[in-house]
Amino acid sequence: MDKVFIQGLEVEGVIGIFQWEREVRQNISVDLEMDFDNKRAAKSDSIDDALNYKKVGKRITSYIENSTFKLVESLAENIAKIILKEFPVSKVKVTLSKPGALRGSKSVGIIIERP
């Protein structure tokens, strides 16, 4: 299966279990890998036949900006559900990272795959 991806989508949102995290917006980095058959789009050369990654990015950005999850696990699961429900993909891999969340590390996060 072909893959359409978005790497390093940076969004500010409320995420975390500590009280201070509930009061500030933090950077959340999102990588998406979506299974999508690109043959039709390649043949027609039309965006109408392609997975419009701009629409995916805007939808996920808006969702994160308006969410208030405590756990990246919950946010990742809901992002996967949105993509599978609203876009014509057969599988999605969601990687969420919180840069600087753990001293001494570049980032921490989660990776999930959903059919």
C-alpha positions in Angstrom: 0.0 0.0 0.0 1.1 3.5 -0.8 1.8 5.9 2.1 1.0 9.6 2.4 2.8 11.3 5.3 3.1 14.4 7.3 6.2 14.8 9.4 6.9 17.3 12.2 3.6 19.1 12.3 4.1 21.4 15.3 1.0 22.4 17.2 0.5 24.2 20.5 -2.0 22.5 22.8 -2.9 21.7 26.4 -1.5 18.3 27.3 -0.2 16.8 30.5 -1.1 15.5 34.0 0.4 18.2 36.1 -1.5 21.3 37.1 1.0 23.6 35.5 0.6 21.7 32.2 -3.2 22.3 32.4 -2.5 26.1 32.5 -0.1 26.5 29.6 0.1 25.5 25.9 2.9 23.2 25.0 4.5 22.2 21.7 3.2 18.9 20.4 4.9 17.4 17.4 2.8 15.1 15.1 3.9 12.6 12.5 1.3 10.9 10.4 1.7 8.0 8.0 -1.5 7.1 6.1 -2.2 4.1 3.8 -3.8 5.4 0.6 -3.8 4.0 -2.9 -2.2 6.8 -5.0 -2.7 5.1 -8.4 -5.8 7.0 -9.4 -4.3 10.4 -8.4 -1.1 9.6 -10.3 -3.1 8.8 -13.4 -5.5 11.7 -13.3 -3.0 14.3 -11.8 -6.0 15.7 -9.9 -6.2 16.6 -6.2 -9.7 15.3 -6.2 -8.3 11.8 -6.5 -5.5 12.3 -4.0 -5.4 12.3 -0.2 -5.2 16.0 0.5 -2.6 16.3 3.2 -3.3 20.0 3.6 -6.8 19.2 4.7 -5.6 16.4 7.0 -3.0 18.8 8.6 -5.5 21.6 9.1 -8.1 19.2 10.7 -5.6 17.7 13.1 -4.1 21.1 14.0 -7.5 22.5 14.8 -8.3 19.4 16.9 -5.2 19.6 18.9 -5.5 23.3 19.5 -8.9 22.8 21.0 -8.2 19.6 23.0 -7.3 19.3 26.6 -6.1 15.7 27.1 -4.0 14.7 30.0 -2.3 11.8 28.1 -0.6 11.7 24.7 -2.1 8.2 24.5 -5.6 9.6 24.5 -4.8 12.4 22.0 -3.1 9.9 19.6 -6.1 7.5 19.7 -8.5 10.3 19.0 -6.4 11.6 16.1 -6.3 8.1 14.6 -10.1 7.9 14.9 -10.6 11.3 13.2 -8.3 10.4 10.2 -9.9 7.0 9.7 -13.5 8.4 9.9 -13.0 11.6 7.9 -10.5 10.7 5.3 -10.3 7.8 2.8 -7.4 5.9 4.4 -7.2 2.2 5.3 -4.6 2.5 8.1 -2.9 5.3 10.0 0.3 5.5 12.1 0.3 8.4 14.5 3.4 9.5 16.3 3.0 12.2 19.0 6.0 13.8 20.7 6.4 16.3 23.5 9.7 18.0 22.9 11.6 18.8 26.1 9.1 17.0 28.4 11.8 14.8 30.0 15.1 16.4 31.1 18.0 15.0 29.2 15.9 13.8 26.2 15.1 15.5 23.0 11.5 14.3 23.1 9.1 11.7 24.6 5.9 10.4 23.1 3.9 7.5 21.6 3.5 5.7 18.3 0.2 3.9 17.5 -1.1 2.2 14.3 -4.8 1.7 13.7 -6.5 -0.1 10.8 
